[in-house]
Amino acid sequence: MTLRGIVFDFDGLICDTETSSYETAREIYAEHGVELTLARWQTRIGTHGWHWLSDLEAAVGPLSDFEVLVDRRRIAHHERLQAERSLPGVDEFTAGAVEAGLRLAVASSSSASWVTDHLERLDLLDRFSAISTCEDGIPAKPEPEVYARALAAIDVAPAEAIAFEDSPNGIAAAKAAGLYCIAVPNRMTKDLDLSAADRVVGSFLEVDLDALALSS
């Protein structure tokens, strides 16, 4: 069947928001004498689950300044991300996909405002026809609904689309939605088990759009 659409994860795939997300949380844990391990943090990449301060409270007891810490970390995270650009090959690949007439969508466990604000900052927003996020009762990945809604929004069947993901949770969601999935891990996910993906590449620089279209 002809390739008509591509659905992308956002965090850690289009832009490295994951490193700063972990580091800003880890710094606050360290202030309280607790280590936030990378292995623990990796379980939440690509999905929602435990609040990032939950383990800290379990270790040190209730935090009277819980909301202050949340806000301080949010601001630090936002400030650091201003220096982050799109990951290698993303700009060229998405531009080529649009030029080829493919319909592009984002399927993310983050909020719509988070995704759209960063895509706009990266000068990529106008390349995407739909942004599907885990709001309005849509469950987070690894559940497949966010992908199903993205495909419906661009009017593309699962067999006519390819998904790009960077985490096991995202890969599981894409596969459950019936898509061929290519994993593009980042420095936070490169050591995770991504074997459920149909293919793993180092970056978008290794992905040939013409070859994808021919093999679909």
WOLIN-V498724 format. One record per residue. N is the residue number from 1. SS is DSSP state (H for helix, E for strand, - for the rest). D_LAST is the distance of its C-alpha to the last C-alpha in Angstrom with 2 decimals. Layout:
BEGIN
n:N ss:SS d_last:D_LAST
n:N ss:SS d_last:D_LAST
END
This chain:
BEGIN
n:1 ss:- d_last:6.14
n:2 ss:- d_last:6.12
n:3 ss:- d_last:5.71
n:4 ss:- d_last:9.46
n:5 ss:E d_last:10.79
n:6 ss:E d_last:11.48
n:7 ss:E d_last:14.29
n:8 ss:E d_last:16.67
n:9 ss:- d_last:19.65
n:10 ss:- d_last:22.71
n:11 ss:E d_last:25.51
n:12 ss:- d_last:25.03
n:13 ss:- d_last:21.56
n:14 ss:- d_last:22.33
n:15 ss:E d_last:26.02
n:16 ss:- d_last:28.11
n:17 ss:- d_last:30.16
n:18 ss:H d_last:30.34
n:19 ss:H d_last:32.85
n:20 ss:H d_last:35.39
n:21 ss:H d_last:34.92
n:22 ss:H d_last:35.96
n:23 ss:H d_last:38.63
n:24 ss:H d_last:40.46
n:25 ss:H d_last:40.66
n:26 ss:H d_last:41.75
n:27 ss:H d_last:44.55
n:28 ss:H d_last:46.02
n:29 ss:H d_last:45.94
n:30 ss:H d_last:47.74
n:31 ss:H d_last:50.42
n:32 ss:- d_last:51.20
n:33 ss:- d_last:51.30
n:34 ss:- d_last:48.09
n:35 ss:- d_last:45.06
n:36 ss:- d_last:41.63
n:37 ss:- d_last:39.52
n:38 ss:H d_last:35.99
n:39 ss:H d_last:35.05
n:40 ss:H d_last:36.43
n:41 ss:H d_last:34.67
n:42 ss:H d_last:31.25
n:43 ss:- d_last:31.37
n:44 ss:- d_last:31.24
n:45 ss:- d_last:28.39
n:46 ss:- d_last:25.66
n:47 ss:- d_last:27.91
n:48 ss:- d_last:31.42
n:49 ss:- d_last:34.21
n:50 ss:- d_last:37.50
n:51 ss:- d_last:39.11
n:52 ss:- d_last:39.32
n:53 ss:- d_last:43.11
n:54 ss:H d_last:43.33
n:55 ss:H d_last:43.78
n:56 ss:H d_last:46.28
n:57 ss:H d_last:48.39
n:58 ss:H d_last:48.20
n:59 ss:H d_last:49.68
n:60 ss:H d_last:52.27
n:61 ss:- d_last:52.94
n:62 ss:- d_last:52.45
n:63 ss:- d_last:51.96
n:64 ss:- d_last:54.34
n:65 ss:- d_last:52.35
n:66 ss:H d_last:48.93
n:67 ss:H d_last:47.99
n:68 ss:H d_last:49.43
n:69 ss:H d_last:47.25
n:70 ss:H d_last:44.13
n:71 ss:H d_last:44.97
n:72 ss:H d_last:45.95
n:73 ss:H d_last:42.74
n:74 ss:H d_last:40.67
n:75 ss:H d_last:42.51
n:76 ss:H d_last:42.16
n:77 ss:H d_last:38.43
n:78 ss:H d_last:38.03
n:79 ss:H d_last:40.22
n:80 ss:H d_last:38.35
n:81 ss:H d_last:34.97
n:82 ss:- d_last:36.28
n:83 ss:- d_last:35.96
n:84 ss:- d_last:32.31
n:85 ss:- d_last:29.73
n:86 ss:E d_last:25.95
n:87 ss:- d_last:24.60
n:88 ss:- d_last:23.68
n:89 ss:- d_last:20.82
n:90 ss:H d_last:20.24
n:91 ss:H d_last:22.10
n:92 ss:H d_last:20.41
n:93 ss:H d_last:16.82
n:94 ss:H d_last:17.47
n:95 ss:H d_last:19.41
n:96 ss:H d_last:16.72
n:97 ss:H d_last:14.19
n:98 ss:H d_last:16.99
n:99 ss:H d_last:17.88
n:100 ss:- d_last:14.46
n:101 ss:- d_last:15.09
n:102 ss:- d_last:12.84
n:103 ss:E d_last:14.78
n:104 ss:E d_last:15.83
n:105 ss:E d_last:17.72
n:106 ss:E d_last:19.68
n:107 ss:E d_last:20.24
n:108 ss:E d_last:23.39
n:109 ss:- d_last:26.32
n:110 ss:- d_last:28.62
n:111 ss:- d_last:30.45
n:112 ss:H d_last:29.27
n:113 ss:H d_last:32.12
n:114 ss:H d_last:31.26
n:115 ss:H d_last:27.68
n:116 ss:H d_last:28.63
n:117 ss:H d_last:31.70
n:118 ss:H d_last:29.93
n:119 ss:H d_last:27.07
n:120 ss:H d_last:29.88
n:121 ss:H d_last:31.78
n:122 ss:- d_last:28.85
n:123 ss:- d_last:28.41
n:124 ss:- d_last:24.84
n:125 ss:H d_last:25.59
n:126 ss:H d_last:25.06
n:127 ss:H d_last:21.38
n:128 ss:- d_last:20.61
n:129 ss:- d_last:20.84
n:130 ss:E d_last:21.58
n:131 ss:E d_last:23.19
n:132 ss:E d_last:23.16
n:133 ss:E d_last:25.80
n:134 ss:- d_last:27.91
n:135 ss:- d_last:30.76
n:136 ss:- d_last:32.32
n:137 ss:- d_last:32.11
n:138 ss:- d_last:28.43
n:139 ss:- d_last:28.46
n:140 ss:- d_last:27.21
n:141 ss:- d_last:24.41
n:142 ss:- d_last:23.88
n:143 ss:- d_last:24.11
n:144 ss:- d_last:20.89
n:145 ss:H d_last:22.63
n:146 ss:H d_last:22.09
n:147 ss:H d_last:18.30
n:148 ss:H d_last:18.87
n:149 ss:H d_last:21.18
n:150 ss:H d_last:18.90
n:151 ss:H d_last:16.20
n:152 ss:H d_last:19.11
n:153 ss:H d_last:20.54
n:154 ss:H d_last:17.66
n:155 ss:- d_last:17.12
n:156 ss:- d_last:13.45
n:157 ss:- d_last:12.48
n:158 ss:H d_last:11.24
n:159 ss:H d_last:8.24
n:160 ss:H d_last:7.44
n:161 ss:E d_last:8.23
n:162 ss:E d_last:8.46
n:163 ss:E d_last:12.07
n:164 ss:E d_last:14.31
n:165 ss:E d_last:17.54
n:166 ss:- d_last:20.61
n:167 ss:- d_last:22.51
n:168 ss:H d_last:22.61
n:169 ss:H d_last:23.52
n:170 ss:H d_last:20.57
n:171 ss:H d_last:18.09
n:172 ss:H d_last:19.88
n:173 ss:H d_last:19.60
n:174 ss:H d_last:15.87
n:175 ss:H d_last:15.31
n:176 ss:H d_last:18.07
n:177 ss:- d_last:16.42
n:178 ss:- d_last:13.39
n:179 ss:- d_last:10.87
n:180 ss:E d_last:8.88
n:181 ss:E d_last:11.59
n:182 ss:E d_last:12.56
n:183 ss:E d_last:16.35
n:184 ss:E d_last:18.43
n:185 ss:- d_last:21.96
n:186 ss:- d_last:25.09
n:187 ss:- d_last:28.65
n:188 ss:- d_last:29.31
n:189 ss:- d_last:26.39
n:190 ss:- d_last:25.79
n:191 ss:- d_last:28.08
n:192 ss:- d_last:26.64
n:193 ss:- d_last:24.67
n:194 ss:- d_last:20.99
n:195 ss:- d_last:19.97
n:196 ss:- d_last:18.33
n:197 ss:- d_last:15.40
n:198 ss:- d_last:12.40
n:199 ss:E d_last:13.28
n:200 ss:E d_last:16.39
n:201 ss:E d_last:17.20
n:202 ss:- d_last:20.58
n:203 ss:- d_last:19.78
n:204 ss:H d_last:17.49
n:205 ss:H d_last:19.11
n:206 ss:H d_last:17.02
n:207 ss:- d_last:13.60
n:208 ss:- d_last:12.40
n:209 ss:H d_last:10.67
n:210 ss:H d_last:10.13
n:211 ss:H d_last:8.58
n:212 ss:H d_last:6.09
n:213 ss:H d_last:5.40
n:214 ss:H d_last:5.66
n:215 ss:H d_last:3.79
n:216 ss:- d_last:0.00
END
